[in-house]
């Protein structure tokens, strides 16, 4: 049986792909079930789509 572990990691930087990859490299050895996102396009470069949970939807002016 897997034990649930809460973990935190961080990097300082902008919201670029380069900064995101630095963070992803820190946590890639951890079993990750879900990732919270706000549709920032750079996340698509390193967060697998099966792990991504989109929290904040763009407001549409239809």
C-alpha positions, 0 to 999 in steps of 0.5 A, spaced: 500 500 500 502 506 498 503 511 503 500 518 502 506 523 502 505 531 502 511 535 499 513 542 497 518 544 492 520 551 489 524 555 485 525 562 484 524 565 477 519 567 472 513 563 469 517 560 463 519 553 461 526 554 463 523 555 470 518 550 470 523 545 468 527 546 474 521 545 479 519 539 475 526 536 475 526 537 483 519 533 484 520 528 478 522 522 483 515 523 487 509 519 485 505 525 482 497 524 482 495 531 480 498 538 478 494 544 479 495 549 473 492 556 471 492 554 464 499 558 463 502 555 456 509 554 459 506 548 463 504 544 457 512 543 456 513 539 462 507 537 465 504 531 462 497 532 460 494 526 464 497 529 471 494 536 469 488 539 473 486 546 470 483 550 476 482 557 473 478 557 466 479 563 462 473 568 462 470 568 455 466 575 453 461 571 448 
